[in-house]
């Protein structure tokens, strides 16, 4: 199956490809957002003449419970720390200090 995924990503003209989990693309700020050709976001220099393609594979092994409600108070504090990219608060929650 993985061979099919890689051959598919090499032949399809797309700005981004996510396999098995489309929502996770928006949680990763390092992945480029945009398309190919007229659907892309304008840019200059090297970016104007090349196309980045983000490719993300997710296994079928299941998701982390953190992704789905209902959330406990501790889970809400952890999610808030993760969304705000606050590493100190994230560790405090994980260690039970918050």
C-alpha positions in Angstrom: 0.0 0.0 0.0 2.8 2.4 0.8 4.3 2.0 -2.7 0.9 3.0 -4.1 0.9 6.1 -1.8 4.3 7.3 -3.0 3.5 6.6 -6.7 0.3 8.5 -6.3 1.9 11.6 -4.7 4.5 11.7 -7.5 2.0 11.7 -10.3 -0.7 14.0 -8.9 -0.3 17.7 -9.4 -1.3 19.2 -6.0 -0.2 21.7 -3.4 -0.8 19.3 -0.5 -1.7 15.6 -0.1 -2.8 14.1 3.2 -3.5 10.4 3.3 -6.1 9.1 5.8 -6.4 12.2 7.9 -7.3 15.5 6.2 -7.9 17.6 9.3 -4.4 17.2 10.6 -3.0 19.3 7.7 -4.4 22.5 9.3 -2.8 21.6 12.7 0.7 21.6 11.2 1.8 25.2 10.5 5.0 24.1 8.8 3.1 22.5 5.9 2.6 25.0 3.0 -0.9 26.1 2.2 -1.8 26.7 -1.4 -2.3 25.0 -4.7 -0.8 24.6 -8.1 -1.2 27.0 -11.0 -4.0 29.5 -10.6 -5.1 28.0 -7.3 -1.8 28.8 -5.6 -1.0 31.7 -3.4 1.1 34.4 -5.2 4.8 34.7 -4.5 8.1 35.9 -6.1 11.6 34.6 -6.7 12.3 30.9 -6.4 8.8 30.2 -5.0 7.2 31.7 -8.1 8.9 29.1 -10.3 8.6 26.0 -8.2 5.8 24.1 -6.4 6.2 22.6 -3.0 4.0 19.7 -2.2 3.4 18.6 1.3 2.8 14.9 1.8 1.5 13.5 5.1 0.8 9.8 5.7 -1.3 8.6 8.7 -1.5 5.0 9.6 -4.8 3.1 10.3 -3.6 2.2 13.8 -6.0 4.6 15.5 -6.1 8.1 16.9 -5.1 9.6 20.2 -7.9 10.2 22.6 -6.8 13.9 22.8 -8.4 14.5 19.4 -12.0 13.8 20.4 -14.4 15.1 23.1 -15.6 14.9 25.8 -12.5 16.5 27.4 -11.6 16.5 31.1 -10.3 19.7 32.7 -6.8 18.4 32.4 -7.2 17.6 28.8 -8.6 21.1 28.1 -5.6 22.7 29.8 -3.3 20.4 27.7 -5.0 21.3 24.4 -4.9 25.0 25.3 -1.2 24.8 26.0 -0.5 22.9 22.8 -2.6 25.3 20.6 -0.8 28.3 22.1 2.6 26.5 21.5 3.4 27.0 25.2 6.0 24.4 25.9 6.3 25.2 29.6 2.5 25.0 30.2 2.4 21.8 28.2 5.0 20.1 30.5 3.3 21.5 33.6 0.0 19.8 32.6 1.7 16.6 31.6 3.5 16.4 34.9 0.4 17.3 36.9 1.7 20.7 38.1 -1.1 22.7 36.6 
